Amino acid sequence: MTASEIFESVRQKVRTGRLRPGDPLPPVRELAVRLDVHRNTVASAYKKLVAAGIAVTNGRYGTTITQPDDVTEQEGSASQTVLTDVSGGNPEPSVLPDLASLLQAVSLTPRCYGGSVINPGLEKAGREWFSRDVPGPFGLGLTHGAVDAIERLMTGYLTPGEKIAVEEPCFLSSINAIRSLGYVPAGVPVDRHGLLPGPLRETLEAGAQIVIVTPRAHNPTGCSLSPERAEEIMGVLASFPHVMVIVDDHFSLLSGHEYQNVISAGTQNWAVIRSVSKFYGPDLRMALVSCNPGTAEKLSRRMASGTQWVSHILQDMTEKALLSEAVAQKVSHAAALYRDRRNVLLTALQVCGVEAAWEYDGLNVWLPLRKEPTSLISLMKARGWLVRAGAGFYLAEPQYAIRLTPGSLSDEQAEALAQDLADALHESGNALKLA
């Protein structure tokens, strides 16, 4: 029996109720003897079950079927807290465009089934936006945000149980989407320059059929691809032309870094996704997706099952925003605000003797730690701060980190946060782990 067959057997038992949440799986050695296979085969199957969210490891207590309390955490701010929340990863509301002005662009003429899927003006703006960055002829599609695009691209290309290479640490919503659809996320580590080419090659050689890459402002770490790293990744992907490459350029208009292409000329299936939620607001749930023509056709068929189009009301508003000079200025202001508030926090941390890992982009500041942060987080709560632990951003083997979202802080608050964090690190006996 292979690892995949063991994986499928356990998954089927979970689906049919023969294994229930909280039920223990046999120890690796015991099941290996029972099935007459090498224990590494069982260990590999259990690792796939954990990666798929079907099971959870409990150290010396073994591996059990996932319970509701074990599910991956969600992105977003906490509700009903008296603490100053720097955990949420949300954009700062004050720098989002005025919705009233965008609503004025909404057509009052009802649009029905069978009409144009994309507003002509939005399609023109979208094609101009992507044309200088994609590697060849492309089709343009719309989805209900970046995660919706990733889900539809995955389901149009894979069968359940197949591997997807993702950055590790990984965006929470990507982990949830991959696991909920029955695929297996395979983590590829990142450093200050982005995805590491060597581990990426190993993951693709091990059978991953899709790779998801964040070219800039990676969530949660804030790293962006350097030109040299992008070229290395492109070289790796050129050796696997059948692998679909999904580029999630979620921070595009806000980023302080140039877009770096990783899609090789020989890549057969690719997509570049640009959501508008970070700069126009999370409630404007729409992403533009450029794909090679074959993938664009598959994406169109997947959208057809959901009545074909993204709301033309949202399209009207997005088209207005993309073409508005006033909105462009607002976005530029937002980009400067996020940069400045990251820098104020990082400078304040440095003054307090806390040296951050690398240059950041995006909404967050990621701080790898030498020790598990439970006591640190408790100490920060006692000081009035809600911060997010980094464990949920990892797959099978969590590492230690915290993530801070400073976009809504004043300079005085950022300086107070830095001092409280420095004190809590000292009191907890923890420290930053520098790259």
Salt bridges, closest charged atoms under 4 A:
GLU8 OE2 - ARG11 NH2 2.51
GLU30 OE2 - ARG34 NH2 2.94
GLU73 OE1 - ARG388 NH1 2.46
GLU75 OE1 - ARG388 NH2 3.86
GLU75 OE1 - ARG403 NH2 2.74
GLU123 OE2 - ARG127 NE 3.56
GLU128 OE2 - LYS124 NZ 2.89
ASP133 OD2 - ARG274 NH2 2.73
ASP148 OD2 - ARG152 NE 2.99
GLU167 OE1 - HIS218 NE2 3.63
ASP191 OD1 - ARG229 NH1 2.89
GLU232 OE1 - ARG229 NE 3.64
ASP249 OD1 - ARG216 NE 2.79
ASP249 OD2 - ARG274 NE 2.84
GLU297 OE2 - ARG301 NH1 3.40
ASP316 OD2 - ARG111 NH2 2.86
ASP340 OD1 - ARG339 NH2 3.23
GLU359 OE2 - HIS257 NE2 3.71
ASP361 OD1 - ARG342 NH2 3.79
GLU427 OE1 - ARG383 NH2 3.07
